[in-house]
Amino acid sequence: MDKAIKAAAWVFVIIGGVINVVFLFAPDTERYPMWALAPVLIGVVLLLVYVSRRKRIQE
């Protein structure tokens, strides 16, 4: 279960990073869409869950 959480978190972070880089370098976008941050934030939350679960297991 922990490996699945970690893998899903990294997938969200990587996909979110790619989306954000595309929007940052796109010449025709006037405003930066805030929804582009959602995958990165989901990935960060999942990584925090993974770290807290590992910490609890080690104690």
CHARMM-style PDB file with segment names, atoms N, HN, CA, C and O in Angstrom:
ATOM      1  N   MET     1       0.823  -1.198   0.000  1.00  0.00      PROA
ATOM      2  CA  MET     1       0.000   0.000   0.000  1.00  0.00      PROA
ATOM      3  C   MET     1       0.864   1.257   0.000  1.00  0.00      PROA
ATOM      4  O   MET     1       0.566   2.226  -0.699  1.00  0.00      PROA
ATOM      5  N   ASP     2       1.945   1.231   0.796  1.00  0.00      PROA
ATOM      6  HN  ASP     2       2.186   0.444   1.364  1.00  0.00      PROA
ATOM      7  CA  ASP     2       2.799   2.411   0.866  1.00  0.00      PROA
ATOM      8  C   ASP     2       3.495   2.680  -0.459  1.00  0.00      PROA
ATOM      9  O   ASP     2       3.671   3.835  -0.849  1.00  0.00      PROA
ATOM     10  N   LYS     3       3.890   1.620  -1.151  1.00  0.00      PROA
ATOM     11  HN  LYS     3       3.747   0.682  -0.834  1.00  0.00      PROA
ATOM     12  CA  LYS     3       4.540   1.810  -2.450  1.00  0.00      PROA
ATOM     13  C   LYS     3       3.574   2.403  -3.460  1.00  0.00      PROA
ATOM     14  O   LYS     3       3.966   3.210  -4.303  1.00  0.00      PROA
ATOM     15  N   ALA     4       2.311   2.003  -3.375  1.00  0.00      PROA
ATOM     16  HN  ALA     4       1.993   1.347  -2.690  1.00  0.00      PROA
ATOM     17  CA  ALA     4       1.305   2.540  -4.288  1.00  0.00      PROA
ATOM     18  C   ALA     4       1.069   4.021  -4.025  1.00  0.00      PROA
ATOM     19  O   ALA     4       0.920   4.803  -4.964  1.00  0.00      PROA
ATOM     20  N   ILE     5       1.035   4.407  -2.762  1.00  0.00      PROA
ATOM     21  HN  ILE     5       1.156   3.772  -1.999  1.00  0.00      PROA
ATOM     22  CA  ILE     5       0.852   5.821  -2.416  1.00  0.00      PROA
ATOM     23  C   ILE     5       2.036   6.634  -2.916  1.00  0.00      PROA
ATOM     24  O   ILE     5       1.864   7.710  -3.489  1.00  0.00      PROA
ATOM     25  N   LYS     6       3.234   6.114  -2.697  1.00  0.00      PROA
ATOM     26  HN  LYS     6       3.374   5.240  -2.232  1.00  0.00      PROA
ATOM     27  CA  LYS     6       4.438   6.822  -3.133  1.00  0.00      PROA
ATOM     28  C   LYS     6       4.475   6.943  -4.658  1.00  0.00      PROA
ATOM     29  O   LYS     6       4.804   8.005  -5.187  1.00  0.00      PROA
ATOM     30  N   ALA     7       4.145   5.873  -5.357  1.00  0.00      PROA
ATOM     31  HN  ALA     7       3.878   5.010  -4.927  1.00  0.00      PROA
ATOM     32  CA  ALA     7       4.149   5.899  -6.820  1.00  0.00      PROA
ATOM     33  C   ALA     7       3.106   6.869  -7.361  1.00  0.00      PROA
ATOM     34  O   ALA     7       3.380   7.634  -8.286  1.00  0.00      PROA
ATOM     35  N   ALA     8       1.910   6.836  -6.782  1.00  0.00      PROA
ATOM     36  HN  ALA     8       1.686   6.215  -6.030  1.00  0.00      PROA
ATOM     37  CA  ALA     8       0.858   7.753  -7.224  1.00  0.00      PROA
ATOM     38  C   ALA     8       1.249   9.199  -6.958  1.00  0.00      PROA
ATOM     39  O   ALA     8       0.982  10.079  -7.776  1.00  0.00      PROA
ATOM     40  N   ALA     9       1.876   9.442  -5.826  1.00  0.00      PROA
ATOM     41  HN  ALA     9       2.093   8.726  -5.162  1.00  0.00      PROA
ATOM     42  CA  ALA     9       2.307  10.800  -5.499  1.00  0.00      PROA
ATOM     43  C   ALA     9       3.311  11.308  -6.517  1.00  0.00      PROA
ATOM     44  O   ALA     9       3.197  12.438  -6.990  1.00  0.00      PROA
ATOM     45  N   TRP    10       4.294  10.486  -6.859  1.00  0.00      PROA
ATOM     46  HN  TRP    10       4.387   9.567  -6.475  1.00  0.00      PROA
ATOM     47  CA  TRP    10       5.298  10.925  -7.832  1.00  0.00      PROA
ATOM     48  C   TRP    10       4.696  11.101  -9.216  1.00  0.00      PROA
ATOM     49  O   TRP    10       5.115  11.988  -9.959  1.00  0.00      PROA
ATOM     50  N   VAL    11       3.724  10.275  -9.577  1.00  0.00      PROA
ATOM     51  HN  VAL    11       3.384   9.554  -8.974  1.00  0.00      PROA
ATOM     52  CA  VAL    11       3.058  10.446 -10.873  1.00  0.00      PROA
ATOM     53  C   VAL    11       2.343  11.790 -10.916  1.00  0.00      PROA
ATOM     54  O   VAL    11       2.445  12.514 -11.907  1.00  0.00      PROA
ATOM     55  N   PHE    12       1.615  12.134  -9.847  1.00  0.00      PROA
ATOM     56  HN  PHE    12       1.532  11.546  -9.042  1.00  0.00      PROA
ATOM     57  CA  PHE    12       0.928  13.421  -9.800  1.00  0.00      PROA
ATOM     58  C   PHE    12       1.914  14.581  -9.854  1.00  0.00      PROA
ATOM     59  O   PHE    12       1.672  15.564 -10.555  1.00  0.00      PROA
ATOM     60  N   VAL    13       3.016  14.479  -9.129  1.00  0.00      PROA
ATOM     61  HN  VAL    13       3.212  13.681  -8.560  1.00  0.00      PROA
ATOM     62  CA  VAL    13       4.000  15.565  -9.116  1.00  0.00      PROA
ATOM     63  C   VAL    13       4.624  15.740 -10.498  1.00  0.00      PROA
ATOM     64  O   VAL    13       4.795  16.867 -10.961  1.00  0.00      PROA
ATOM     65  N   ILE    14       4.962  14.642 -11.154  1.00  0.00      PROA
ATOM     66  HN  ILE    14       4.823  13.726 -10.777  1.00  0.00      PROA
ATOM     67  CA  ILE    14       5.588  14.739 -12.477  1.00  0.00      PROA
ATOM     68  C   ILE    14       4.608  15.278 -13.509  1.00  0.00      PROA
ATOM     69  O   ILE    14       4.958  16.159 -14.295  1.00  0.00      PROA
ATOM     70  N   ILE    15       3.383  14.757 -13.515  1.00  0.00      PROA
ATOM     71  HN  ILE    15       3.099  14.042 -12.877  1.00  0.00      PROA
ATOM     72  CA  ILE    15       2.376  15.254 -14.461  1.00  0.00      PROA
ATOM     73  C   ILE    15       2.091  16.730 -14.203  1.00  0.00      PROA
ATOM     74  O   ILE    15       2.001  17.522 -15.141  1.00  0.00      PROA
ATOM     75  N   GLY    16       1.950  17.093 -12.941  1.00  0.00      PROA
ATOM     76  HN  GLY    16       2.023  16.450 -12.179  1.00  0.00      PROA
ATOM     77  CA  GLY    16       1.716  18.496 -12.609  1.00  0.00      PROA
ATOM     78  C   GLY    16       2.873  19.381 -13.012  1.00  0.00      PROA
ATOM     79  O   GLY    16       2.667  20.502 -13.478  1.00  0.00      PROA
ATOM     80  N   GLY    17       4.092  18.891 -12.839  1.00  0.00      PROA
ATOM     81  HN  GLY    17       4.259  17.981 -12.460  1.00  0.00      PROA
ATOM     82  CA  GLY    17       5.259  19.662 -13.255  1.00  0.00      PROA
ATOM     83  C   GLY    17       5.282  19.888 -14.755  1.00  0.00      PROA
ATOM     84  O   GLY    17       5.590  20.988 -15.215  1.00  0.00      PROA
ATOM     85  N   VAL    18       4.961  18.857 -15.516  1.00  0.00      PROA
ATOM     86  HN  VAL    18       4.711  17.964 -15.142  1.00  0.00      PROA
ATOM     87  CA  VAL    18       4.923  18.994 -16.975  1.00  0.00      PROA
ATOM     88  C   VAL    18       3.844  19.988 -17.390  1.00  0.00      PROA
ATOM     89  O   VAL    18       4.081  20.839 -18.247  1.00  0.00      PROA
ATOM     90  N   ILE    19       2.669  19.887 -16.792  1.00  0.00      PROA
ATOM     91  HN  ILE    19       2.476  19.195 -16.096  1.00  0.00      PROA
ATOM     92  CA  ILE    19       1.584  20.819 -17.113  1.00  0.00      PROA
ATOM     93  C   ILE    19       2.005  22.252 -16.807  1.00  0.00      PROA
ATOM     94  O   ILE    19       1.754  23.156 -17.604  1.00  0.00      PROA
ATOM     95  N   ASN    20       2.640  22.462 -15.665  1.00  0.00      PROA
ATOM     96  HN  ASN    20       2.844  21.728 -15.018  1.00  0.00      PROA
ATOM     97  CA  ASN    20       3.050  23.810 -15.293  1.00  0.00      PROA
ATOM     98  C   ASN    20       4.129  24.353 -16.214  1.00  0.00      PROA
ATOM     99  O   ASN    20       4.100  25.533 -16.564  1.00  0.00      PROA
ATOM    100  N   VAL    21       5.075  23.525 -16.610  1.00  0.00      PROA
ATOM    101  HN  VAL    21       5.099  22.566 -16.326  1.00  0.00      PROA
ATOM    102  CA  VAL    21       6.117  23.982 -17.536  1.00  0.00      PROA
ATOM    103  C   VAL    21       5.507  24.350 -18.881  1.00  0.00      PROA
ATOM    104  O   VAL    21       5.900  25.346 -19.488  1.00  0.00      PROA
ATOM    105  N   VAL    22       4.552  23.559 -19.351  1.00  0.00      PROA
ATOM    106  HN  VAL    22       4.232  22.749 -18.858  1.00  0.00      PROA
ATOM    107  CA  VAL    22       3.895  23.867 -20.623  1.00  0.00      PROA
ATOM    108  C   VAL    22       3.189  25.215 -20.542  1.00  0.00      PROA
ATOM    109  O   VAL    22       3.305  26.025 -21.461  1.00  0.00      PROA
ATOM    110  N   PHE    23       2.461  25.468 -19.461  1.00  0.00      PROA
ATOM    111  HN  PHE    23       2.366  24.810 -18.714  1.00  0.00      PROA
ATOM    112  CA  PHE    23       1.762  26.741 -19.335  1.00  0.00      PROA
ATOM    113  C   PHE    23       2.720  27.910 -19.155  1.00  0.00      PROA
ATOM    114  O   PHE    23       2.437  29.013 -19.622  1.00  0.00      PROA
ATOM    115  N   LEU    24       3.843  27.690 -18.491  1.00  0.00      PROA
ATOM    116  HN  LEU    24       4.073  26.794 -18.112  1.00  0.00      PROA
ATOM    117  CA  LEU    24       4.792  28.782 -18.299  1.00  0.00      PROA
ATOM    118  C   LEU    24       5.454  29.201 -19.603  1.00  0.00      PROA
ATOM    119  O   LEU    24       5.729  30.384 -19.801  1.00  0.00      PROA
ATOM    120  N   PHE    25       5.712  28.251 -20.494  1.00  0.00      PROA
ATOM    121  HN  PHE    25       5.489  27.290 -20.333  1.00  0.00      PROA
ATOM    122  CA  PHE    25       6.404  28.568 -21.740  1.00  0.00      PROA
ATOM    123  C   PHE    25       5.474  28.746 -22.930  1.00  0.00      PROA
ATOM    124  O   PHE    25       5.952  29.005 -24.034  1.00  0.00      PROA
ATOM    125  N   ALA    26       4.183  28.618 -22.749  1.00  0.00      PROA
ATOM    126  HN  ALA    26       3.795  28.407 -21.852  1.00  0.00      PROA
ATOM    127  CA  ALA    26       3.236  28.821 -23.845  1.00  0.00      PROA
ATOM    128  C   ALA    26       3.104  30.319 -24.115  1.00  0.00      PROA
ATOM    129  O   ALA    26       2.804  31.091 -23.204  1.00  0.00      PROA
ATOM    130  N   PRO    27       3.325  30.727 -25.349  1.00  0.00      PROA
ATOM    131  CA  PRO    27       3.310  32.165 -25.643  1.00  0.00      PROA
ATOM    132  C   PRO    27       1.913  32.777 -25.709  1.00  0.00      PROA
ATOM    133  O   PRO    27       1.773  33.994 -25.595  1.00  0.00      PROA
ATOM    134  N   ASP    28       0.893  31.970 -25.887  1.00  0.00      PROA
ATOM    135  HN  ASP    28       1.007  30.981 -25.980  1.00  0.00      PROA
ATOM    136  CA  ASP    28      -0.440  32.529 -26.101  1.00  0.00      PROA
ATOM    137  C   ASP    28      -1.331  32.527 -24.859  1.00  0.00      PROA
ATOM    138  O   ASP    28      -2.511  32.861 -24.959  1.00  0.00      PROA
ATOM    139  N   THR    29      -0.804  32.165 -23.707  1.00  0.00      PROA
ATOM    140  HN  THR    29       0.155  31.893 -23.626  1.00  0.00      PROA
ATOM    141  CA  THR    29      -1.629  32.174 -22.499  1.00  0.00      PROA
ATOM    142  C   THR    29      -1.529  33.532 -21.823  1.00  0.00      PROA
ATOM    143  O   THR    29      -0.433  34.023 -21.551  1.00  0.00      PROA
ATOM    144  N   GLU    30      -2.675  34.128 -21.555  1.00  0.00      PROA
ATOM    145  HN  GLU    30      -3.565  33.728 -21.775  1.00  0.00      PROA
ATOM    146  CA  GLU    30      -2.697  35.438 -20.908  1.00  0.00      PROA
ATOM    147  C   GLU    30      -2.603  35.299 -19.398  1.00  0.00      PROA
ATOM    148  O   GLU    30      -1.807  35.982 -18.753  1.00  0.00      PROA
ATOM    149  N   ARG    31      -3.408  34.424 -18.843  1.00  0.00      PROA
ATOM    150  HN  ARG    31      -4.054  33.870 -19.367  1.00  0.00      PROA
ATOM    151  CA  ARG    31      -3.406  34.206 -17.392  1.00  0.00      PROA
ATOM    152  C   ARG    31      -2.974  32.791 -17.096  1.00  0.00      PROA
ATOM    153  O   ARG    31      -3.220  31.868 -17.873  1.00  0.00      PROA
ATOM    154  N   TYR    32      -2.329  32.637 -15.963  1.00  0.00      PROA
ATOM    155  HN  TYR    32      -2.129  33.386 -15.332  1.00  0.00      PROA
ATOM    156  CA  TYR    32      -1.895  31.309 -15.535  1.00  0.00      PROA
ATOM    157  C   TYR    32      -3.079  30.599 -14.884  1.00  0.00      PROA
ATOM    158  O   TYR    32      -3.640  31.120 -13.919  1.00  0.00      PROA
ATOM    159  N   PRO    33      -3.478  29.421 -15.382  1.00  0.00      PROA
ATOM    160  CA  PRO    33      -4.632  28.733 -14.796  1.00  0.00      PROA
ATOM    161  C   PRO    33      -4.277  28.097 -13.449  1.00  0.00      PROA
ATOM    162  O   PRO    33      -3.313  27.339 -13.340  1.00  0.00      PROA
ATOM    163  N   MET    34      -5.057  28.415 -12.448  1.00  0.00      PROA
ATOM    164  HN  MET    34      -5.840  29.031 -12.536  1.00  0.00      PROA
ATOM    165  CA  MET    34      -4.776  27.905 -11.107  1.00  0.00      PROA
ATOM    166  C   MET    34      -5.011  26.398 -11.002  1.00  0.00      PROA
ATOM    167  O   MET    34      -4.430  25.743 -10.137  1.00  0.00      PROA
ATOM    168  N   TRP    35      -5.857  25.843 -11.871  1.00  0.00      PROA
ATOM    169  HN  TRP    35      -6.329  26.376 -12.574  1.00  0.00      PROA
ATOM    170  CA  TRP    35      -6.092  24.403 -11.812  1.00  0.00      PROA
ATOM    171  C   TRP    35      -4.827  23.625 -12.166  1.00  0.00      PROA
ATOM    172  O   TRP    35      -4.733  22.438 -11.855  1.00  0.00      PROA
ATOM    173  N   ALA    36      -3.856  24.269 -12.807  1.00  0.00      PROA
ATOM    174  HN  ALA    36      -3.932  25.233 -13.059  1.00  0.00      PROA
ATOM    175  CA  ALA    36      -2.622  23.576 -13.177  1.00  0.00      PROA
ATOM    176  C   ALA    36      -1.803  23.192 -11.946  1.00  0.00      PROA
ATOM    177  O   ALA    36      -0.952  22.306 -12.021  1.00  0.00      PROA
ATOM    178  N   LEU    37      -2.050  23.845 -10.825  1.00  0.00      PROA
ATOM    179  HN  LEU    37      -2.742  24.565 -10.764  1.00  0.00      PROA
ATOM    180  CA  LEU    37      -1.339  23.514  -9.595  1.00  0.00      PROA
ATOM    181  C   LEU    37      -1.944  22.309  -8.872  1.00  0.00      PROA
ATOM    182  O   LEU    37      -1.309  21.741  -7.983  1.00  0.00      PROA
ATOM    183  N   ALA    38      -3.156  21.918  -9.241  1.00  0.00      PROA
ATOM    184  HN  ALA    38      -3.672  22.380  -9.962  1.00  0.00      PROA
ATOM    185  CA  ALA    38      -3.855  20.836  -8.537  1.00  0.00      PROA
ATOM    186  C   ALA    38      -3.085  19.510  -8.530  1.00  0.00      PROA
ATOM    187  O   ALA    38      -2.965  18.906  -7.464  1.00  0.00      PROA
ATOM    188  N   PRO    39      -2.558  19.027  -9.661  1.00  0.00      PROA
ATOM    189  CA  PRO    39      -1.834  17.745  -9.593  1.00  0.00      PROA
ATOM    190  C   PRO    39      -0.604  17.802  -8.696  1.00  0.00      PROA
ATOM    191  O   PRO    39      -0.298  16.835  -7.999  1.00  0.00      PROA
ATOM    192  N   VAL    40       0.098  18.927  -8.710  1.00  0.00      PROA
ATOM    193  HN  VAL    40      -0.151  19.713  -9.276  1.00  0.00      PROA
ATOM    194  CA  VAL    40       1.280  19.058  -7.851  1.00  0.00      PROA
ATOM    195  C   VAL    40       0.862  19.037  -6.387  1.00  0.00      PROA
ATOM    196  O   VAL    40       1.499  18.371  -5.571  1.00  0.00      PROA
ATOM    197  N   LEU    41      -0.197  19.754  -6.051  1.00  0.00      PROA
ATOM    198  HN  LEU    41      -0.715  20.295  -6.714  1.00  0.00      PROA
ATOM    199  CA  LEU    41      -0.656  19.786  -4.660  1.00  0.00      PROA
ATOM    200  C   LEU    41      -1.153  18.414  -4.203  1.00  0.00      PROA
ATOM    201  O   LEU    41      -0.904  18.012  -3.066  1.00  0.00      PROA
ATOM    202  N   ILE    42      -1.847  17.704  -5.073  1.00  0.00      PROA
ATOM    203  HN  ILE    42      -2.050  18.031  -5.996  1.00  0.00      PROA
ATOM    204  CA  ILE    42      -2.303  16.353  -4.732  1.00  0.00      PROA
ATOM    205  C   ILE    42      -1.101  15.443  -4.492  1.00  0.00      PROA
ATOM    206  O   ILE    42      -1.093  14.654  -3.547  1.00  0.00      PROA
ATOM    207  N   GLY    43      -0.093  15.554  -5.344  1.00  0.00      PROA
ATOM    208  HN  GLY    43      -0.099  16.195  -6.111  1.00  0.00      PROA
ATOM    209  CA  GLY    43       1.111  14.751  -5.168  1.00  0.00      PROA
ATOM    210  C   GLY    43       1.831  15.058  -3.873  1.00  0.00      PROA
ATOM    211  O   GLY    43       2.316  14.146  -3.203  1.00  0.00      PROA
ATOM    212  N   VAL    44       1.909  16.332  -3.508  1.00  0.00      PROA
ATOM    213  HN  VAL    44       1.516  17.073  -4.053  1.00  0.00      PROA
ATOM    214  CA  VAL    44       2.569  16.718  -2.258  1.00  0.00      PROA
ATOM    215  C   VAL    44       1.804  16.166  -1.058  1.00  0.00      PROA
ATOM    216  O   VAL    44       2.411  15.669  -0.109  1.00  0.00      PROA
ATOM    217  N   VAL    45       0.493  16.250  -1.095  1.00  0.00      PROA
ATOM    218  HN  VAL    45       0.000  16.654  -1.866  1.00  0.00      PROA
ATOM    219  CA  VAL    45      -0.314  15.713   0.006  1.00  0.00      PROA
ATOM    220  C   VAL    45      -0.116  14.198   0.121  1.00  0.00      PROA
ATOM    221  O   VAL    45       0.016  13.673   1.226  1.00  0.00      PROA
ATOM    222  N   LEU    46      -0.095  13.504  -1.006  1.00  0.00      PROA
ATOM    223  HN  LEU    46      -0.202  13.931  -1.904  1.00  0.00      PROA
ATOM    224  CA  LEU    46       0.128  12.055  -0.962  1.00  0.00      PROA
ATOM    225  C   LEU    46       1.516  11.719  -0.426  1.00  0.00      PROA
ATOM    226  O   LEU    46       1.671  10.744   0.309  1.00  0.00      PROA
ATOM    227  N   LEU    47       2.522  12.505  -0.781  1.00  0.00      PROA
ATOM    228  HN  LEU    47       2.396  13.297  -1.379  1.00  0.00      PROA
ATOM    229  CA  LEU    47       3.859  12.271  -0.229  1.00  0.00      PROA
ATOM    230  C   LEU    47       3.882  12.509   1.275  1.00  0.00      PROA
ATOM    231  O   LEU    47       4.556  11.784   2.007  1.00  0.00      PROA
ATOM    232  N   LEU    48       3.156  13.513   1.738  1.00  0.00      PROA
ATOM    233  HN  LEU    48       2.608  14.102   1.144  1.00  0.00      PROA
ATOM    234  CA  LEU    48       3.077  13.752   3.182  1.00  0.00      PROA
ATOM    235  C   LEU    48       2.391  12.589   3.894  1.00  0.00      PROA
ATOM    236  O   LEU    48       2.805  12.199   4.986  1.00  0.00      PROA
ATOM    237  N   VAL    49       1.353  12.040   3.288  1.00  0.00      PROA
ATOM    238  HN  VAL    49       1.017  12.356   2.401  1.00  0.00      PROA
ATOM    239  CA  VAL    49       0.680  10.874   3.863  1.00  0.00      PROA
ATOM    240  C   VAL    49       1.644   9.697   3.924  1.00  0.00      PROA
ATOM    241  O   VAL    49       1.701   8.985   4.927  1.00  0.00      PROA
ATOM    242  N   TYR    50       2.397   9.495   2.858  1.00  0.00      PROA
ATOM    243  HN  TYR    50       2.351  10.073   2.043  1.00  0.00      PROA
ATOM    244  CA  TYR    50       3.375   8.401   2.821  1.00  0.00      PROA
ATOM    245  C   TYR    50       4.425   8.559   3.917  1.00  0.00      PROA
ATOM    246  O   TYR    50       4.743   7.596   4.615  1.00  0.00      PROA
ATOM    247  N   VAL    51       4.959   9.758   4.070  1.00  0.00      PROA
ATOM    248  HN  VAL    51       4.701  10.540   3.503  1.00  0.00      PROA
ATOM    249  CA  VAL    51       5.993   9.997   5.081  1.00  0.00      PROA
ATOM    250  C   VAL    51       5.430   9.812   6.480  1.00  0.00      PROA
ATOM    251  O   VAL    51       6.086   9.211   7.331  1.00  0.00      PROA
ATOM    252  N   SER    52       4.230  10.316   6.736  1.00  0.00      PROA
ATOM    253  HN  SER    52       3.698  10.804   6.044  1.00  0.00      PROA
ATOM    254  CA  SER    52       3.656  10.179   8.076  1.00  0.00      PROA
ATOM    255  C   SER    52       3.338   8.716   8.401  1.00  0.00      PROA
ATOM    256  O   SER    52       3.475   8.299   9.552  1.00  0.00      PROA
ATOM    257  N   ARG    53       2.919   7.940   7.411  1.00  0.00      PROA
ATOM    258  HN  ARG    53       2.808   8.279   6.477  1.00  0.00      PROA
ATOM    259  CA  ARG    53       2.651   6.515   7.651  1.00  0.00      PROA
ATOM    260  C   ARG    53       3.938   5.768   7.952  1.00  0.00      PROA
ATOM    261  O   ARG    53       3.962   4.913   8.837  1.00  0.00      PROA
ATOM    262  N   ARG    54       5.003   6.075   7.235  1.00  0.00      PROA
ATOM    263  HN  ARG    54       4.983   6.769   6.516  1.00  0.00      PROA
ATOM    264  CA  ARG    54       6.291   5.409   7.495  1.00  0.00      PROA
ATOM    265  C   ARG    54       6.823   5.773   8.865  1.00  0.00      PROA
ATOM    266  O   ARG    54       7.389   4.933   9.565  1.00  0.00      PROA
ATOM    267  N   LYS    55       6.640   7.032   9.247  1.00  0.00      PROA
ATOM    268  HN  LYS    55       6.181   7.714   8.679  1.00  0.00      PROA
ATOM    269  CA  LYS    55       7.116   7.476  10.558  1.00  0.00      PROA
ATOM    270  C   LYS    55       6.354   6.753  11.664  1.00  0.00      PROA
ATOM    271  O   LYS    55       6.940   6.342  12.665  1.00  0.00      PROA
ATOM    272  N   ARG    56       5.043   6.602  11.477  1.00  0.00      PROA
ATOM    273  HN  ARG    56       4.567   6.936  10.664  1.00  0.00      PROA
ATOM    274  CA  ARG    56       4.219   5.934  12.480  1.00  0.00      PROA
ATOM    275  C   ARG    56       4.582   4.457  12.586  1.00  0.00      PROA
ATOM    276  O   ARG    56       4.572   3.895  13.681  1.00  0.00      PROA
ATOM    277  N   ILE    57       4.900   3.826  11.464  1.00  0.00      PROA
ATOM    278  HN  ILE    57       4.907   4.282  10.574  1.00  0.00      PROA
ATOM    279  CA  ILE    57       5.268   2.407  11.472  1.00  0.00      PROA
ATOM    280  C   ILE    57       6.608   2.206  12.184  1.00  0.00      PROA
ATOM    281  O   ILE    57       6.789   1.213  12.888  1.00  0.00      PROA
ATOM    282  N   GLN    58       7.542   3.135  12.007  1.00  0.00      PROA
ATOM    283  HN  GLN    58       7.395   3.941  11.435  1.00  0.00      PROA
ATOM    284  CA  GLN    58       8.859   3.005  12.619  1.00  0.00      PROA
ATOM    285  C   GLN    58       8.815   3.193  14.130  1.00  0.00      PROA
ATOM    286  O   GLN    58       9.686   2.685  14.836  1.00  0.00      PROA
ATOM    287  N   GLU    59       7.831   3.904  14.631  1.00  0.00      PROA
ATOM    288  HN  GLU    59       7.124   4.317  14.058  1.00  0.00      PROA
ATOM    289  CA  GLU    59       7.748   4.154  16.082  1.00  0.00      PROA
ATOM    290  C   GLU    59       7.227   2.983  16.837  1.00  0.00      PROA
ATOM    291  OT1 GLU    59       7.102   3.044  18.060  1.00  0.00      PROA
TER     292      GLU     59
END
